[in-house]
């Protein structure tokens, strides 16, 4: 009877330890397998198509106004032959909580979701991802289709053996976390729309192309009405420490402008290239524009007589246009 009670108590403790909170999908890698636990309140919105394989594939289905909230995918454990693939159409959080993941064939973390994706690197954890060379369509070791926001107070180590280390089809923002890019066959960090670093630490130690490259997503720059609408190709650094070494081309290359208003730039700030977009031709301002009003791409009026470099908005004689100065 004592043994039975002890077994029941052990079972209950195990179930409690593995229980997940509401809105959480917990993925634990263990070699060639992965354990996936889905909170009951979001179980109807998440479909796992990979069984117990370490090559995890999850489809987040359409939700409605009754959706219980943003789904959090918690990744932990270790696999030398695995991946995380998530497909969806709604904002989500991917939390890295002590993850070591290598995909010898392709992208290690692949998020096919065009909405805002928060990548939360859990406090005090170290996470390492690496890709392989088997997929000619791979964009990077970490790939995200949507707006990518790195946050948290943990560390993420990234190495790409084929393409970019970190690739986002839309903007990248960084705050608090530490990211170490330990190798890339192309850019260490590559994104579209804009790049903004507010705090944290980014160390780039080797890249066969640029350290950070920022491209326009569309054909022409767009200031937009909010961060998610901005498409300027700009690089902004307001805080943190950015260290870049061992790049084959530019430390930073942008289709727009490069702005430092804070933080530490631990790299050759002369080895950068602004306004690299081939589709944007520089425009010389005629003398009658001298009385026009200048704005930056966030819509802020610039002081009279300012001579900013890069893309600016000019409002003159009732007309508004963008030019490169």
N, C-alpha and C positions, 0 to 999 in steps of 0.2 A: 504493500500500500504506500509506504514511504517513497519507494522507487517510482511508483505511478504518479504520485503527487509531484515529485521532483521533475519527472519528465514533462508533466503538464505545465509546471512553472517555467521550465526551460523553453518549451514551445511558445508560451505566452510572451516570454521575454524576447524571443526571436522575432515573433510577429510584430511586437511593439517596435523593435529596432528597425525593422524593414518597412514599417508603415510610412506612407508619404502624406504630406500635408495637402490640403486642397490646392488645386491648380498646378500641381507638380507632376512631372514625368521624370522619374529617376532612372538613369541608365548607368549600370555598373559593369565595366569591362573586366573580363578575366580570361586572358589568353584568346582562344578562338571563339569564345562565347560571350554573351552579354545578357545580363538580367535587366528586364525592363518592368518597372512598376508605375502604373498610371493611377493617379488619384481618381476616385469614383466620380467626382463631380465634373471631370473633364474626359472621362473614358469614352463618351460617345463622340468626342471631337477628334480623337487621335487614333489612327490605325497603324499598327506595326505590320509591315509586310516582309520582315526579315527573320521572323521567328526568334530563335536564341542565338543566331549568328552574331559575331562581333562586327560584321558589316551592317550596322544598324540603319534601317530605312523607315522613317516615320512620315505619315501623311496627315497633316492637320486639316480637317474638313471644314467646310463652310459653317460659319456660326451666325447667330442672330442676336438681337438685342437682349435675349435671355442668356447669352453666353456668360458664364460665371466670372469671366475676367481673363487677363493675360496669362497664357500658359508659360510655365517655367520648366525648361529642360535642364536637369542637373546631370552633368557628366563627371564620372569618377572612375578610378580603376586603371588597368593597364592592358594594352594589347599591341603586339608587334605586327598584327595583320588584321586591321579593322578600320572602321570609318564611322562618321556620324553624318547622315543625310536627312535633312528635314525639308519638307515641302509644305507650303501653306500660303495664305493670303491675308494674314492678320498679324499685328504686332506680337512679338514674342521675346522671351528672355532665354538666352543660353548661358547657364552658369557652369563655370569650370571649377571643379572642387577636388583637385588632386588627380589630374588626368595625364596619363602617358599614352599617346596614341600614334601609331604609324600605319599608314596605308601604303604598302609597297607598290601598288598599282596606280594610284591616283590621289585625288584630294583627300586630306584627312578629315576636315570639317567642311561640309558643303551645305549651305543654307539657301535653298531656292524659295525665297520669300521676299517679295519686293517691298514689304512694309518696314517700319523701324525695328531693327533687331538690336537688343541690348545684350552685349557680351559681358557678363559679370564674372570677374576673376576673383574667386572667393578669398577673403582676408586670410593672409598667412599661408596660402597654398602655392605650390609650384606645379605648373602644368607645361607639358612638352608635346608638341605635335610635329610630325614629319611626313612628307609625301614621297611618292615613287614616280617612276618614269613611264609607266605603261599606258597612259591615256593621253593621246595627242590633243584632246580637247580641254585638258585641265588648265584652269586659269591660275591656280595657286594652291598652296598647302592649306590655307584658310580662304574660303571663298564665300561671299555673301552677295545675294542679288539686291538686297535692299539697303536702307540707311543703317550704317553700322556704328554703334556707340560702345566703345570699350570703357568699362568702369570697374571699380573694385580696388582692393589693396593687396592683391596677389600678384603672381608673376606668370607670364606666358612666354615660353621659348618656342621659336618657330624656325624650321629649316625646310627649304624647298630644294628639291633635286631636279626640278623640271622647269618651273616657270616662276611667277611671283611668289614671295613668301605669304603676304597678306594681300588679298584682292577684294575690292568692293565695287560693285557696279554703280553705287551711288556714294554719298559722302561718308567720310570717316571722322569721328570725334573721339578724343581720348581724354580721360580724366582719372587721376589717382594711380592707376595701375602701372606695372612695370612690364614692358614688352622687349624681349631680346630677340632680334633677328640674327640668327647665327649662320645664315647662308641663303642665297637666292640665285637661281640661274638667270633671272631677269631682275625686275625691281624688288627691293625689299618690301616696300609698301606702295600699292598702286590703287588709286581710286578715281572716281568721277565726281562731278559737281564741286566739291571743295573738301579741304582737310583742315581740321581745327584741333590743336593741342592746347588744353587748358591747364593741365597739371600732370604729374606722374613722370615716368622715366621711359625713354625709348632708346635702346642701344642697337645700332646697326653695325655689324662687324664685317660683313662681306656681302657684296651683291655684284653680279656680272653686268648690271646695267645701272639704273639710278637708285639712289637711296629712297627718296619719296617722289613719286610722279602723280600729278593731279591733272586730269583731263576734263574737258567739257563733256557733258553727256549729250547735249544737243549741238546744233550747228552754230548757234550764236549764244552769247552770254545772257543770262536772265537773273535779275536780282531777286524776283519773287516777293511774296508777302510774308514769308517765314523761312526758317532754316531748311525745311524740307522742300521748299520750292526753289531755293537758290541753286543756280547752275552757272558758276562763274569760273571754275577752274582755278580758284584762289587757294593759297596756303596761308593759314593764320596760326601764329604761335603767341599765346598770351601768358603761358606759364610752363613749369616743368623743365626737364632737361632732355635735350635731344642730342645724342652723340652719333656721329656717322663716320665710319672708317672703311677703307677697303672697297670703295665703289669704283666700277670701271668707267662710269660716265659722270653724271652730275650728282651732287649731294641732294639737291632739290630741283625738280623741273616741273613747271606749271604752264597750263594754257592761259592762266590769268596772272595774278600778281602774288608776290611773296611779302608778307607783313609780319614783323616781330614787334610785339608791344610788351613783352615780358619773357621770363624764363631764361634758360641758358642754352646758347647755340654752340655746342662743342663740335664744330666742324668748320670746314673752309667755306665761309659765307660768300666768297668770291666765285666758288665753283657751283654756281646756280644758274638757272635759265628761266626767265619769265616770258610770258606771251609766246609760248612755243607752238600754239595751235596754227597749223598750216592754213586753216580755213578763215583766219582772221587777218586781214591786211591792215597794217598801220595806216592811220588817217592823219594827215597834217591839218591843223586847225587854221583856217583863214583868219585874217586880222579882225573881221567883224564878229568873231566869236569871243573877242576879248571882254565884251560886256555880258556874255552869257553866264548863267549860274551853274556851278559845278556841284555834282553829287557823287558820293561813292556808291558802290553797288548795293549797299544796305539802305540807300535812300537818305543818307545824312548829308546835309549841305556842307560843302567845304568852304573855308575862309576865302574871301575875295583876294585874288592875287596868288592863290595856291598853285603850285606846279607839280601835281602828283604824277607819278609814273604808272603806266598800266592802263587798265580799262576804267573809264569814268563815264558818267552820264552828264550830258550837257542839255540844259533847257535854255533855249534862246529864241526870241521872237515867236513864242507860243508853240514851238516844236521841241520835241525831246528825242535825243539820239544817243547812242553809245559810240565812243571812239577809243582808240588806243593812243596814248600820248607817249 
